[in-house]
């Protein structure tokens, strides 16, 4: 019984530390049915910056992706199909197709969201100070379209010591074999 307060404090800090800051329930996450045909900016090869109005984003993104990407929402912990995935491949921004993370940088952090220790490149993501919800954190956005991805913390594994805690709704995934075949066809 004497360990109950410690357990409650630990659980509370875990949620706070992972950035669980959803102030209102968002749409149920399910990016599996996302139609990229309606999204003229989605490209896994175009690295040009994307600048659309919020109305334009709202028209081309599914509601759950729009909520995370443009309204800086947070999906509920342990709801992402990518949180425990061990498949080999590449994770892309679901809003614009920008390559974000390789699966070999993914690790099990136990925080309830997909976690990575390093982005694909220095330009894959951008960093902003986030002082919302009474905390000071570092927000991570897509380097191409500025979609909200999640937050980065300094409690990750080597070699970087970083933990990119990312909303799974804003991620698209392509298995390595399929990505390689697509690359060869583009050559």
Buried (B, 14 or more C-beta within 10 A) or exposed (E): EEEEEEEEEEEEEBEBBBBBBBEEEBBEBBBEEBEBEEBEBBBBEEBEEBEBEEEEBEEBBBEBBBBBBBBBBBBBBEBBBBBEBEEEBBBBBBBBBBBBBBBEBBEEBEBBBBBBBBBBEEEBBBEEEBEEEEEEBBBBBBBBBBBBBBBBBEEBBEEBEBBBBBBBBBBBBBEBEEBEEEEEEEE
